[in-house]
Amino acid sequence: MFLMMLLAVSFTLPVFAQEDLWEELNDKAAQLLQERRYADAIKVCEEAIEVATETFTPDHPCVAISKNLLGTLYWTYGRFSEAEPLFMQALDIYEKGLGPDHPKVATVLQNLADMYLAQDRYAEAEPFYRQAIAIYENAFGPDHPSVVAALNSLGGLFQDQGKNQEALPVFERALRIEEKTLGPDHPDIATALNNLATLNFYLGENDAAESLYIRALEIYENAYGKNHPFVATVLVNMVEFYEKTGKKDEAEIFAERVKQIQSKYQ
C-alpha cells in the first residue's frame, strides 16, 4: 500500500517534491533492508531509482546512493549479476564527483568485495578490501570502526581460503583497534577474541587459543551472565578445542554447561 500511494503521486509532483519522494523511498528501502524484508525493499528501491533518474542528473550522488543500496539488496538476495553493474555505476559516479579517495568510494568498494567474497571470487575481492582500508585510514585515521570492519572482512577472506597464517595478523590488528577504542572488557571484544582463538587453534597455537577463549568467556559472563547464549557460543568452541587437544575432562565440563544453557532457551 505504501508503494502504491507513492507511485500514484510521483508523476504530478514538482522537482522539490520529487526529491522528497526519492528520500522517502530510499529511507524506506534501507529500513526494509534492516528488517531483512529483502523482496519488499527491492521493490521500493527500484522505484527510488526511477524517481532519482527522473529528478536528478545521471551523475548526481543521489543516483549513486540508490544504486549502491539496490546493489546491496540484489546481492543479499543472490542476484549477483544484477548487483555488480549497479555497484560499478555507483562507484563511477562517486569517483568522478567526489574523488577516488572519498569514504563513499570505499563503501562501494567494500560492498563489491563482500559480494565477490560471497561468490568465492577471492582474487577480485582482496584488492577492493585493501583499497577500502587505505581510504578509510586516510579519511578517518587508523583506529576508526570502518577500518575494523574492513579488516575483519579481509581476514575472513583469507580464512575462507585456508590462509590462516595471513588472516592472523589482520584479525590481531582489528582486535588491537577495538581494545583501544572500546576498552578491553567490551562485549564486542569477546566476539573478536573467540574468533581469534579458533584461528590460533587451527594454526596449532594451543596455549594462545586457550587463553583467548578463557578471556572471551569471562567478558561474556561478566557482561551478560553465565547462562547467556553468547556464553554458549564460546563454550561450544572450547568443547571442540579440549576434545581435540586431549583434555577430555574439561571438554565434558563445558559440554554440560552448553546443555544447561541451551535447555533454558528451548
N, C-alpha and C positions, 0 to 999 in steps of 0.2 A: 504493500500500500504506500509506504514511504517513497519508494522509487517511482511508482505510477504518478503520484502527486507532483513530484519534481519534474517528471517528464512533461506533464500537462502544461506547465507554465514556462518551460525552458525556451520555447520558441517565441515568446512575446516579451521577454524581459530586455530592458536596456543594458548597456555594457556593464555598468557598475553592479547591477543586479545579477548579471551573468557571472561576474566574478564571485559574488557572494554565494551563488548557487554552486559554482565549482568548489569553493572552500567547504561548503556544507556536504557535498557529495564525497569529497576526498576525506574529510574527517570521519564521515560515516563508514567509509570503506576501511579506514585504519582501525576504527573501533571494532568493526566486524572481524577484522583480522585478529585483533587481540582476543576476541571471543571465540576464535577458531571456527567461525562460520564462513568458511572459505568460499563456498558457492555463492552465497549472498554477497559477500564482499567483492567478488569478481564482477558481478552484475553492476553493482553500484560504481565500482572503479572504472569499468568500461564506459559508463555514462559520463563519469567525471572527465575522462579523456576526450570524449566527444565535445563536451562543453568547453574544455580547455582549448581544443583545436579551433572551435568556432569563435572563441573570445580573445585568445592571445596569439601572438606571432609564433611561428614554429620553433623558434629558438628561445622562447620565454621559459624562465625557471619553473613556472607552474606546470608547464607541459612535462618537464623533466621529472618533477615531483610525482605526478600521476603515473608516468611511465615506469618509474622506479618502483612505485607501490604495486602497480599491476604486474610487473615482472616478478616481484616477490610473491605475490598471490599465485601466479601461474606456476612458479617452480615449487612452491609449497604444495600445490595441488598435483604436481608431477607433470605439468605441461611445459617441459623444458624447452622444446623447440620454439614455443611462442614467447617464453620469458626472455631468452637470450637477446633477440633483436631489440626488445624494449629496454633492457639494461644498456645495450650498446648505444641506443639513441639517447637515453638519459645521460650517459657518460659523455657523449659528444657535445651535448648542449652545455653541460656543466664545465667541461674543459675549455670550450670556446668562450663561454660567458664569464666564468669565474677564475679560470686559470687551472693548470694541471695539478697544482698543489693545494687546492681548496679541500676542506674536510668533506664537502658533499661529493667530491670526486672519489674520495676514499670510501665513503659509504657505499657507493655503487660498485666500486672495485671489490669490496668485501662481499657484497651480495652476489656478484658474479662468481667469486671464488667459492662461496658457500654452495652455490648451485653446481659448480664443477665438481666440488668435493662429493656432493650427493650422487654424482654420476661416475665417481671414481676417475675423474679426469684430473689426476694429480698434477701432471706437468703444466697444465694450464692454470690450475688454482694457485700453486705456490707463488709465482711471481706477483700475482694480484694481491695476495696476502702481504707479501713483503712490501709492495708499493704502498698499500694502505697503512701499514705500520709506520713507514717512513713519513707519510703525510701527517698522520696523527701526531707523531713525535714532534715534527716541526711546527705544527699548528698549536698543540696543547701542552707540549712537554712530555718527557719520557714516562711520567707516572700517571697519565690520565687513564680513566676507565676504558676509553675507546682503544687504547694501546693494549690493555689487558685482554679485552675481548678478542682482538685480532691475534694476539699471541697465543691464546688458548685455541683458537681455530687453527692456526699454523701448527701448533703442537699436535692437535687432533689429526691433521693431515699426515704428519709423519707417523703417528701411531697407527693409523689405518693401513699404512704401507708396511708396517712391521719395522719401521726405522726408529726403534725406541731410544737408541743412543742419541739420535738427533733431536728427538722430542724432549728428552730430559732437560737440557739447559733452557729450552723455550718455556716449558712449564715452570721451571725453577725461577726464571726471571719474572714470570707473571705472578707467582706466589710472593716474591720479594716486594713487588709493587703493591700488592693487596695488603700485605702485612704493614707496609709503610703508610698506606692511605687509610686503611680500615682499622688497623690495630691487630695485635696478634691473637685476639680471642673472638674475633667476629665470626659468626656462623659461615659466611662465605669463604673464610679461610679454611674451615673444616672440609668443605667440598673440594677445594684445591688440594689439601693435604691428602684426602682419601684417594683422589686420582693419582697424585704423585707417588703415593705409597704403592699402589698397584703397579705403576710403571717401574719403580725400583725393584719390586718383586719379580717382574718379568725379566729384568736385567740381572737377576741373581744377587742383588744388593739387599740381603735379607735383614740385616741389622737396621739399615736405614728405613726399609719398608715397615718393619715392626714399630719403630719409633714414630714414624709418621702416622700410622694407623692409630696408635695409642693417643697421640696428640689430637687427631681428628675426633676420636671418640670422646675425649674429655671435653672438647669445645662444644660438641653437640649436646652432651649430657648436661653441661652447665647452662647452656642456652635454652634447651627445650625439656629437660628432664630425661630420666633414664629409660623411659618407655615410649619415646617418640619414634615414628617411622624413620626419620633421618638417622637416628642411632642404629636402627636395624640395618640400614644400607652399609654402614661401616662394619658392623658385626658380621654380616654375610661375607664380606671380603676377608675379614680376619679369620673366619672359619676355614675358608679355602686356603688362606695363607698357612695357617697352622697345620692343616691336614697335609699339605704338600711339603712342609718342612719337617714333618715327623713329630710334631707336638700334638699328639692325639688328645691328651687331657685338656689342654687349652681349647682345642677345637670343639670338644664336647661341651665345655662350659659355655662358650659363646653361642654354640648351636642351640642350646637350651634357652638362652636369653632371646635369641631370634624367635623361637617358637612362642615364647611368652608374649613378646611384643606383637607378633602377628595375630595371636589369639584375641588381643584386645581390639583389633580393627576388622575382625571378620563378622 
